[in-house]
């Protein structure tokens, strides 16, 4: 019987809680500052909220890479991106179908797919070196600057195919963070500083505890990063998207997921590759499966978003089912079970391609039967 150390497990649990509180503080303060700049909710979701809720991933991945645990850093980014789409967005769609803004389909989701593809290509040599990390970070800076600049332009509040309900889409809902208690500049700055400090403390607790638990269980750092650490550091994205969906802040819910994934791929993975001595090794199994799953999940978003400009409850349920299948594979892989290859083949060569093909057919039908997007003039 494997003896699981109690203290490291408590460090992980405590660290995840501290990370969540830190992200909440950072989001409150930063979103208040963004609101002062007059940015619309979609841009706030893509930048301030997405970056704030991704700070746990940044803190954990950079902290792991700096002490030579590149497996945790790499697994954290890949696992978080998969978790964000399949669980955070899928679960939010179960709460309320997500109407998608036109710019997400035309710009931000293609960027998310493109960045995932770029990481796949950069990893073909089995390594993410310092140059690769620098390229990713620079692209992240350019993308953020572009999104903020575009945010100066007015974005329509309602983007769905049907008129909004008066009770749900009242003018007050367009300022989701107005009631957060951070209306003064000093309080906004205080929340940001306090949030960053909590993120640093939480990251230290999670990294140390997760590595000890992994060693006790005989599980690789990569698998721990793909599962426990990835889900733990994605809790802020999950909570934000669920709350935003419940409050009918759909732009914020979807923008948070898309923006977080772009941030994770460019800033988090890039920064981790920069700080790890000698660059970050990418094992063959990651190149031939986990990175491809991340890419496939990102690609599946584009046709699903485009079909009726809505992520339906059925599609949200499909996302959650995919995540359950992915966890099943990781479990079988760790146990060296004979069914591992079957699940892997089903995911890579059947489930994801069939989903993209099926939704693609719906897209063609939509193009033939549906007029232009409601936001089009």
N, C-alpha and C positions, 0 to 999 in steps of 0.2 A: 504493500500500500504506500502510495506516495504521500509524504509528509509536506503539506503546503504551509509555509511559514505564515503565521497570523499577522505579524507586524507589517511585512511588506504589502499584504493585501489591504490592510487598513490605510497604509500610506497611499496606495493607488486610489481607494475610495475617497479619502480625504482630499487628495490632490485634484481629483475630478470635480469635487464640490467647490474647491477654491477656484479652479479654472472657470467654472460656470459663473461664480459670483464676480470674478474679475472681468470676464467678458461682458457681463451685464452692466457693470460700472463703466467700462470703456464705451460700450454702445450708447448708454444714456448720455454721457458727456459729449462724445463725438457727434452723435445724431443731433444733439442740441446746437452744436456749432454749425453743422451742415444746414440746419433749418434757418439759422441766421443768414446763411448765404443764399437762401431761396431755392435750394435744390428740390426737385420733385421727388415723390416717394420712390419711384422706380430707380432713380439714380442713387438715392440714399440707400436703397436695398442692395444695389450693385456695388457700391463703394463703401460707405461708412459702416453700415450694418454688416455687410459681408466681410469686410476686413476685420471689424471688431470681433465677430463670432469666429473668425479663423485665427485669431491671435493664440488660442490654445495650441492649435496645430503648429504654428510658427515657433512658439516657445518650446514645445516638446521636441519637435524635429531638430531645431537648431541645437537645443541642449543635448539631445542624443548624439548628433553628429559630432559635436565638439568634444565628446568623451569617447569617440570611436564606435558608438553603437549605431552605425549607419542603417542596419536592418530595421530598427525601430523607426528611424526617420523616414525611410523609403516606404515601409509598410503603412505608416501613419498617413502619409499623403494619399497613397493609392486607396487604402481602405476608407479614408474619410470622404474622398470624392465619390466612391461607390455608395457609401452610406448616405451621403447628402442627397443624391438623386433618388435612389431606390427607397430609402426609408423616410427622410425628411420631406421630400417632395411628394412621394407616394402617399405617405400618411396624411400630409396636408390636403391632398386631393380627396381623400376619403372624408375629411371633415367638410370640405367645401370644394367643388370643382374649380380648378384654377384657370381663369381667363388670362390669356397670355398677350402681352403687348406686342405690337408688330415689330418694334425695334429689337426685341429679344430674339425673334425668329430670324430677322435679317442681319443682325450684327452679333449680339452677345453669345447666343448659342453656337453659331459657327466659330466664334473665337474660342469657346470652351472646347469644341471638337478639335480645332486646329492646334491648340496648346497640348491637348492629350496626344494627338498624332505626332507633334514635335518631340515630346518626351520619348515616345516609342522609337522614333528615328534616332534620337541622340543616344539611346540606350543600346542600339544594335551592337556596339563594340563591347558591351558588357560593363560599361563604366560611365558615370556622369562626373566628368572632371571639372576643374575650376573654371575653365573656359565655357563649358556647357552651363554651369551655374550662373556665370556672369551674363550669358546671353538670355537666360530665362528671367533673371532679375531686371535687366534692361528692358525687355519686352513688357514686363509687368508695369514698370514705370511709365512707358509710353502708352500702354492701354489705359491706365488710370488717368493720365493727363487728358487723353482723348474723351473718356467717359465724362469727366468733370466739365470739360469744355462743351461737350454736347448737352450736358445737363443745364447749361444756361438757357438753352432753348426751351420753349414751353412744350410740355408733353400733355396730351389730353388725359383727363382723369379716367373716363370710361372708355374701354377698348373692346368690350365684349360684343357679341352679336345681338344681345337683347338689352333694353333700357334698364338702368340700375334702379333698384328699389329705393324709394326716397328715404326709408328708415335706415338702410344699410350704407348707402353712399352719400350721406349728408356731407356738407362741406367740412364739418369737423373731423371726419374720418381721413381727410387728406393730410392731416398732420398727426400721425400716429404717436409721435413722441412728445406732443405738446403737453401732455399731462404727466410727464415723467418727473416733474419737479426739478428740472435743470434749466429753468428759464433765465437765470442770471449767469453772466460770464464766469465769475469766480466759482460757482457751483459746477459748471461744466468742466472747467479745468481741474477741479478737485476730483471729480468722478474719473476723468481720464488718468490722472496720476495714480489714484487709488486702484483703478482697474489694472493698470500696467504692473503695479507692485504685486497684486494678487496673482496675476498671470505668471510672473516669474517664480513666486513661491509654489504655486500649483504645479508648474512644469517640473520643478526640481523633485517634488514628491512623486509625481506620476512616473517619471523616467526611472528614478531609483527603485521604486517599488515594482514596476513592471519587469524590469530586468531581473530582479531577484526572484520574482514569481516564475518567470520564464525558465530560469536555470533550475529551480526546484522541480518544475513539471517536465523538464527535458524538452521544452518547446523552444524553437528558434526565436530570436529577437524579431525576425521578419513576421512570423505568424502572429506574435503578440501585437506587433504594430498594426497588422491588417485587421485585427479583431478588437481586442479589449481597448487598446490605446486609441484606435481610430474611432470606435463608437463613443468612447469617453470624451475625447476632444471635440466630437461633433455634436455633443449635447446642446451647446448654445445654438447651433444652426437648427437642430430639431425643435427646441423650445420656441425659437423665434418664428420659424415657419408655421408651427402649429398655432401659436397665439395670433399671428398675423392672419392666418386662414380663418380662425374663429371670429376675428374682428372684421372680416371681409377686406383686409388689406392685401389683396392678391398680388399686386405688383411687388409689394415688400416681400411676400412669402417666396415668390418665384425668383425675384431678383437676388434675394439672399442666397439661394442655392446656387444659381449660376455664377454670381460674383464670387462666392466662397470657393467654388471649384477652380475658377480662373486664378484667384489669389493663391490657393494651395499649390497649383501646378507651377506658376511662375515665381512667386515670391518665396513660398515655404520650401519647395523642393530646390529652387535655385540657391537660396541662402544656405540650406543644409549641405549642398554640394560644394559651396564655397568654403565652408568652415571645416569640413572633414579633411583631415590630412591625407593627401594622395588622391582625393576624389572619392566618390561614392560608388561602390561596386553594385552592379545590378545582376543578380543571379539569373541563370538561364530560365528557371521556372517562372520567374517574375516576367521576363521578356516574352515568354511564349504563352502565358496565361493571364496573370493578374493585370498587367498593363493593357492587354487586349480586352479584358473585361471592362476596365475603366474607359477605354476608347469606345467599345461597343455600347456601353450605357450612355455615354455622351452623345453618340450618334443616334441612339434611339429617341433621345429627347427631341431632336429636330423634327422628324415627321410627326411625332405625337403632338408636339406643340402646334404644328401647322394644321393638323386636322381639326377644323372647327375653331382654331385658336383657343382651345380649351384642353386642359388635362382632366379627363373625366374620372369619376370614381372607379370605373372598371379598369382604366389605365393605371390608376394609383394602386389598385389591388394587384395588378400584374407586376408592378415594380416591387411591391413587398414580397410577392412570390419568388421573384428572381433573387432577391437578397437572401431569402431562406435557402434557396438552392445553392447560392454561393457559399454560405456558411456551412451547408452540408458537405460541399466539396472540401473546404478547408479542414473540417473535422475528419473526414475520411482520409485526407492526405496526411494529416498528423498521425493517424492510427495505422497508416500503411494498409488500408482496407482494399480489398479486391475491387470494390465498386467505385473507387476513385476515378479510374479512367473513364468509366461509363458516364459519370456525372460531368466530368470535364468535357467529354466529347459532346454531350447533350447541350451543355451551356454554350460552348464555342461555335459549334457547327450546326446547331438546330434551333435553340430557343431564341438567341439574339438575332441571327439572320432572318428567322421566320417572323419575328416581331417587326423588324425593319421593313421586310417585304410586304407584310400584311398592311401595316400602317401606310406604306408607300402607295399601295393600291387605293386606300381611302383618300390619300392626298390627291391622286389623279381624279378621283370621282368628285372631290371637293372643287377642284379647279374647273371641272366641267359644269357643275351645278350651282356653285356658290359665287355670288358677286364679290367684288373687292372687299378687302378688310374694312370693317366699319370705321377705322381711323383714317382711311384714305379719303382725300377730298373728293 
